[in-house]
Amino acid sequence: MLARRSLLVFAAVFATVFAAVFAAPLLAQSPNDSTIRAILKERVDAGRFVGVVVGLVTREGTRRVIAYEHNAGVQPFDGNTVFEIGSITKTFTAAILADMVRQGEVSLDDPVVKFLPAGTVIPARDGKQITLLDLATQSSGLPGMPDNFKPKDATNPYADYTVAQMYEFLGRYQLTRDIGSKYEYSNLGVGLLGHALALKAGKPYEALVTERVLKPLGMNDTRITLTSAMEKHLAPGHAPDGAPAHNWDLPTLAGAGALRSSVNDMLIYIHANADSMSRPLGATLAMTHFARRPGPSTQLMLGLAWHRLKGPGGTTLVWHNGGTGGYRTFTGYSEATGEGVVVLSNTAQSVDDIGMHLLDASFPLAPVPKQRTAISLAADVLDRYLGTFAITPAFALTITREGTQLYAQATDQPRFALFAEKEDEFFLKVVDAQVSFTKDSTGAVTGLVLHQNGANMKAVRK
């Protein structure tokens, strides 16, 4: 996904996705509307989401839309409600690439530098150049984000990152491994791909994706720049703790995550992806689904942007998720049933488990976190917990305070607020995780325990 997540959040998301890979090989029919609504209601009422819209489409094109929201701040959620779809945008960039390949405008084996301004330097290794295929399969060797990505506004972090900054980073970066040898999810890589394709076409990315994908499919509520109708239906985003979140702008890395869309539009898109015979783009979209490179596990392969997960009984789910500062999204389809699923939420909490479960019921829903009530602690009490606590030699949690708010920051990750439930027990709102502090016989804090996903990870105060 596009959002910059902590290691804690990353672990929570993907543990759910892969936990049931070897579960019972049963491909159950998707639940009925009332069951899906109950799933959404339980999570919204527990405070995990402000609102969620789910869409399902059969191989024959029959659609269902189920929504549930609480104090959403706009008219009731439905299939026309607009969300930022984040990294699902990457699959649209892959669709543009496939279309340009079919039209003979580019080749998957073309070096990306071929389409950039003369004199632009792109890192190479052992005489091999980064190709369009390498970028589209998350195996270019480029990092997830460039080291000169230092936003002035953390609430809209990509807005001030420029093309000049991207070129500056690429011109000096040294690849640490062979191109094409390993999966590493890279917003930079797919953002560069979208940028290069736009330069080749001689038009901005938004105009290119509209011309090649959105207009042919009749997706009128999918754009980067909100139309008046989209603006009217935009669901305001929320941070993981429910606080209002700023919408994101991605002028340079648009191809990695800039699109906004609705469930109704996304059902058009995923149905077209699931049916290679559909017109006008079925054959083009099918090119993006073939397994081309290994993913991060033996069960996961990469097409052009799309992830291919081999599930129970040999079934394959083709999927992608997305996230920005105030939204989380999922879309995918089952190759066995041809059914497609879309899940869009205006809260930055993962919806992957819902999407996977609706595609294949043997993938379990994540447990709904129990509702916790925060209490206030005095600043002098909070100061007892400040410091760095090592879980492993390479991974630690640093606890800091601003006013009466405590924060936890994992190594090389953003910081997140900690909320006191008891004097020595705290919880995170961004993920179902808790931190309890341990003391010696004198009452001095000597360590902590991170509780997450059934594990209790002990850390010693440095």
N, C-alpha and C positions, 0 to 999 in steps of 0.2 A: 504494500500500500504506500501511498504517497507520504502520509504523515510521519514525522520523526518520532519514533516511539522508544520508550525505555525498554531495556532488556526484559524487565518484568512483564510488560505488556506483550512483547513479542512472544515470550514463552507461553503466556496464557492463550494467545490466539492459536498458535500452531499445535499446542498439545491437544486442543479440542479437535482440530482437523484430522490429525493422524492417529488419534487414540483408537479408532474403530476400524483401522484398515484390515485387521484380521478378525473382525466380528463375524457374526452369522451371515452367510452369503445369500441374504434375502433382499431382493429389490422390491420393497413394498410400494404400493401406490401412495401418492402424496396424500396427506391428511385432508379432511373436508374443511370447509370455510370456518365452521364454528371451532374446530380444534386449533386451527391456525390463529384465529382471533384470541383464543384462550392463551396460547403461547405468548402472543404480543402483549395482551393485557397483563399477564403475570409480571412481565419484565418492565413494562411502563409503570405499573402500579408500585413496583418495588423500587422505582427511582433509577433503574438502569438506563432507560431511554426516556426522552420527552415524547417521541413518537416514532412509529415505524410504518412503512407501507410495503406490503409483499405482493408480488405479482407472479402468476404461474401461467404457462402457456403449453398446451399439448402439441404433439407432433402435427395434429390436424389444424392447429391454430386456435383452438378454444381457449379463451382467457378467463382468468379469475383475478380479482384485486381485493385484498383485505387490508384494512388500515385500522390503526388504533393510536390515539394521541392523547396527551394530557397537557392542558394549558399551552398549546402549541404556538400561540401568538399570531396565528393566521386562521383563515377559514378551515373547517375540518379537513383532515388529510384524506386524499383520494388518489386516483391514478394520475391526476394532473399536477399534483404537488411536486415542486421542483427542489432538487437537492444537488449539492456538489458531489460528483461521482468519483473524484480523486483519480486513483491509478487505473480504474477501469478505462480511462482515457487512453492508456497504453495500447489497448486492443484496437481502438480506432486508428491509432498511428500505424499499427500493424496492418490494418485493412487498407490504409492509404498505400503502404509499401507494396502489399500484394497487388493492388490495382495498378500501380506504376510498373510493377514487374510484368503483369499480363499485357499492358499496353506497350511494352518494349522500351519504356523510358529509363528504367534502371535495371540492374541485376542484383540479386542477393549477394553476389560475390564482389560487387563494386566496393572499393575502399571508400569510406565516408569522406575522406579528404578530397576526393574527386569533385564533390559538390559544394565545397566550402570556398571562400574567397582565396585567390592566389596568395601564397605566402603563409597560409594558416598551417600551423604545425600540430599534428596529431601524434600522440605517442605510438611507437611501434616496438616490436620485439623480435629479435633474431630474423630481421628482414621481412617479417609479416606485418601487414597493415590491418587495422580494425575495419571490418566490413559492415555493411548494412545488416547482414545476417547475424554477426556477432552482437551488434547492438540490440537487435530485436529478440534475441534469445538469452539476454542477460548473461552473456559470457564474453564480453569485450575485454575484461580485465580492468575496466575503469571502476573506481570506487562508487559507493552509493551516492555520495555527495562530494563536491569539490571542497578543498580545505579553505578556499577563499569565500565560502558561503557564510557570511556574517551579517545577518539581517539587522537593519536599524530598528525594525518594528517586529517584535516576536509574534504579534497577533496576526501578521500578514507577511510571513517570512520570505516568500519568494518574490515579492513585489519589486524589490530594488536590485535583484540580481540581474546583471546585464550580459549581453552577448560578449562585450569586451572582456568582462571578468571570466566568462566561460573559456574564451580563446586563450586568455592569459594562463589559466590553470592548465588547459590541455597542452599548451606550448612547453611547459616545464615538468609535467608529471612523468614519472618513470614507472612503467608497468612492473608489477612485482611477480607476475607469473605469465605463462604463455597465453596468448590470445586464443579464446575458444576452449580452454582447458578446464574451466571451472565456472559454476553458477555463482554469481554475486548480483543480487538485486540492486539495480542502479537507476535511480531517478535521473541522474546526469546522463547516463547512456541513452535512455529512450528519449529524454529531452533533446539530446543532440541529434538523434535520428529524426525526430519531428522537424527540427530546425533545418537539417540538411535537405529533407524532402520538400519543405516549403521553398527553400532557395532554388532547388532544381525546378520546381513548378513556377517559380517567379511570382509567388503570392503569399500572403500571411498564412500561418497555420490554420487559423479559424476559417478563412476563405477556402483553403484546400480541403479540410475535412468536411465542410459543408457541401462543396461541389462533388466530392468523390463518394461520400458515405451518407450524409444526413439527408440531402435532397433526394437522391435516388430511392432511399428507403421511406421517405415521407416523415422524417423525424423533425417536426417543426418546433418542438419544445426542447431541443438539445442544441446548445450553443455555449460559447464562452461568454460572450457579451449578452446579458439578459435582454430578451425582447420585453415589450411592455406586458404581454400576457404572462411570460415567465416570471417577471418581477412581481406581478400580482400574486402568483402562486408559490413564491419562494418560501420555503420553510426556514426560519432563522436557525442558525447553527448553535450548538451548545458544546462546551468542553465536557470532559468525562465527569466532572463533579456537578454538572448541570448549569454552570454559569454561562451566560451568553458568550458566543465566540464570533470573532470577525470572519467575514468571508475572505477567501484567499484569491490572489491574483498571481498568475505565472507567465509573465510576458516572454521570458527567454526559454523556459522549460515547459512550454504549453503542452507539447506532445506527451509529457509524463503525467499530467494530471489536472488540466485546466477546465474540462467540460462540466457543465451542469445539465441535468436531465430529469425526466419524470419516469415513473414506473410504466405508464402507457407507452412512452417512446422506447424505453429499454426493452419492453416485451416485443416490440417490432424487431429490435436489433437482435435479441437473443434467439428469437424464432428464425430469423434469417440465417444466423450462424448455425443453428441446429439442423437446417435443411439445405444441403449442398445443391439441391435442384431448384431452390427458390429463385425468383427473379426480382430485381435485376442483379443481385450481388452474391447469390449463393455460391457460385463457383469460386469467386474471388475470396470470400470469407473462408471457404473450405481450405484454402492454401495456408491460412494462419493456424490451422488446428493440427497439422501433421507433427508428430514427434520429431524434433530436430536435434535437441541437445539434452543432456542429463540435467535434472534439477538437483535440489539439495538433499533428496532422499532417493532410495531405490524405487519407491512407489511414485515418484513425481518426475515428469518429463516436461520439457518446454517446447511449445510450438512457437509461432511468432507472437510473442507477448503472453499468449494464453498458457495457463498451467494445466497439465493433464495428470490427474490423480487416478492411479489404479486402485480401485476399491475392492470391497468384498465380492467374491465370486468372479473376479476378473472384470467387473464393470469399470468403465472409465468415465470420470466426470471432468468436463472441460470448464474451467472457471477462472475468474479473477476477482480480486477484491479491491477496495479503495478506501482512502481516508484523507481528510483534511482536518483543519483545526476544530471543526464543529460538526463533522459528518462521518459516517461509516457506511460502506456499501458492499454489495456482493452481487455477482451475476454468474450464471453457469448453466450448463445443460448436461443431461445424461445421454451418452451415445447409445445406451441400451434401449431407453424409452423414447428418446427424442423430446422429452419434457424439459422446458426451460424455467428458470427461477430468477427473480430479481428481488433483492431486499435493500431498501433504502431507509436510512435513519438520520435524523438531524441531531444526534448525540455522538460524540467521539468515543463510542464503545463498540467493540467488534460485534458484527452480525454474522460472521462466518458460520458459526454453529447452526444458526437458523437456516441459512442457505443450503449447507451441506445436508442437513437433516431432511429438508423438503425435497431435495433431489434423491436422497437415498436414506430411508428411515433407519437403517442400521448404523448410520453416523449419529451419535447421541447429541442431544442438546446439552449445552453447558449448564451446570446447576445455577439456579438463580441465587445470587449472593443474599445472605440474610440482611435484613435492614438493621443498620447500626445507628446509634444516636451519639453524636459528638458532645463532649462536655468541655468546659473551659478550664484551663490550668493557668496559673500565674506564671509570669515570665521567669521568675527565679526557679520554679519547678522544671520548666522546659529546659532551662540551661543545663540541668543535670545530664541531659541526653545528647548534648552537642558533641561532635567529634566524628572520627572515621572508624568504621567497624569492618574488619576484613572477613569476608566469607571464604575466599581463597586468596592465595598470594597475588593473583591478578585481578580480583574482583572484590570491590568493597562498596559499602553504603556510607555516604557522608551525610550527617544530620546537621542542619543549620536552622537558624531562627530569624524571622523578621517580625517584629512586634510580638504578638501572641500566636503566630502561625509557625509551626514546625514543618520542615521540608526534608525529604529524603532524596538523595541523588546517587544513582548507581554509576560505576566507573564508565566514563565516556558517554553518559546519557543525560537527558534533561532531568531537571528536578521536579518532584511532585509533592503536593501537600500531604502531610500526615495529620490525622484527626484523632484526638484523644477519646478513647472509650472508657478507660479507667486510668489511674495515675501512671501505670507502667505499660499500658496496652493501647496501641494506636492502630488505625486502619487507613488504607488508601481508598479513594473513590474512583481512581482511574482504572482499577482492576481489583478483582477479589483477592486481596492480599492484606496481611496484617503484620505488624511489627510489635513484638513484646521485648522489653528491656530486662536484662538480668542484673542482679546486684550481688555484692559480696556481703559478708557478715556485718560490715560496718554501714551498709546501706549505699555504698558507692556503686555507680553503674559501671559494670565491667564488660558487658557485651549485649548482644541482641539476638533474637531469633526471628527470621523472616518466614512467615507461614503462607504458602501458596501452592495450589494444585496438589494438596495432600502432603506436601513436603515441608519439613521444618529445618531450615538452613541456619545453622549457628554461626555467629560472627563474634570475633574478639575485638575489643576496643584497642586501637593502636596507641 
